[in-house]
Amino acid sequence: MLVYKLFGNTNTTARIVVEIRVYDIPVLTGNSLKHWHSVYLAEVYITLGGKHANELCKAGIGFRGYKLESTLDDTKAATSENEAIEDVCNDIHGFLITIKGQGKIG
């Protein structure tokens, strides 16, 4: 068996060769596992009464770097690491906001 190409990021397939036949098979990526871990962690967090999840997080949308008060219609970019991690979904897998032009973490 030879795996010779992956297609996609989270919903992806790998092309494998077995003897002379070529197959495209579904595979799980690290990004896929990370996404679903975040979705289910947020769901449990909210069910248990957690209050620090913005609407993107609650909807299972994997955009990171938005303030806690962001809504689906009005996203507000966080300007610092401290501001970003107030939302549980930004804090789940780590999130860094660099200070532009300085190479430092905000």
C-alpha positions in Angstrom: 0.0 0.0 0.0 1.2 3.5 -0.9 -0.4 6.7 0.3 0.6 9.4 -2.1 -1.7 12.4 -1.6 -4.0 14.1 0.9 -6.8 16.4 -0.3 -8.4 19.0 1.9 -8.0 20.2 5.5 -10.7 18.8 7.8 -13.0 16.9 5.5 -10.4 15.1 3.4 -9.4 11.9 1.6 -6.2 10.2 0.9 -5.3 8.5 -2.4 -3.8 5.1 -1.8 -2.5 2.4 -4.2 -3.0 -1.2 -3.4 -1.2 -3.4 -5.9 -2.5 -1.8 -9.2 -5.7 -0.3 -7.9 -6.1 3.4 -6.7 -8.6 4.3 -3.9 -9.6 7.6 -2.4 -10.5 6.9 1.2 -11.8 9.3 3.9 -9.3 10.2 6.6 -9.4 12.2 9.8 -7.0 15.1 10.2 -5.6 16.8 13.3 -7.7 19.9 12.3 -10.8 17.8 12.1 -10.2 16.4 15.6 -9.4 19.8 17.0 -12.6 21.3 15.5 -14.9 18.6 17.0 -13.1 18.7 20.3 -13.8 22.4 20.5 -17.5 22.1 19.4 -18.2 19.4 22.0 -16.2 21.1 24.8 -18.1 24.3 24.2 -21.4 22.4 24.2 -20.7 20.8 27.6 -19.3 24.1 29.0 -22.5 25.9 28.1 -24.7 23.1 29.4 -22.9 23.3 32.7 -23.7 27.0 32.9 -20.5 28.5 31.4 -21.0 32.1 30.4 -17.8 32.9 28.5 -18.7 31.8 25.0 -19.5 34.2 22.2 -22.2 33.4 19.5 -19.6 32.0 17.1 -18.4 29.5 19.7 -22.0 28.5 20.6 -22.8 27.9 17.0 -19.7 25.7 16.5 -18.1 28.1 14.1 -14.4 27.7 14.3 -13.3 31.3 13.8 -10.8 32.4 16.5 -9.7 35.8 17.7 -13.0 37.5 18.3 -14.2 39.2 21.5 -16.6 37.6 23.9 -19.3 40.1 23.0 -19.1 39.2 19.3 -22.3 38.1 17.6 -23.0 36.3 14.3 -23.9 39.6 12.8 -21.3 41.7 14.5 -17.9 40.1 15.0 -15.4 42.2 17.0 -11.7 41.3 16.6 -9.8 41.0 19.9 -6.8 43.3 20.1 -4.9 41.3 22.7 -4.4 37.8 23.9 -6.1 38.6 27.2 -9.1 40.0 25.4 -9.3 36.9 23.1 -9.2 34.3 25.8 -12.2 35.7 27.6 -14.1 33.5 25.1 -13.7 29.8 25.9 -13.3 28.8 22.3 -10.3 31.0 21.8 -8.8 29.5 24.9 -9.4 25.8 24.2 -6.5 25.2 21.8 -4.5 28.3 22.5 -4.6 31.6 20.6 -1.9 34.2 20.0 -2.3 37.7 18.8 0.9 39.3 17.8 1.6 43.0 18.1 2.0 44.1 14.6 5.5 45.2 13.6 7.0 44.2 17.0 7.1 40.4 16.9 5.7 40.3 20.4 2.6 38.6 21.9 -0.1 41.0 23.0 
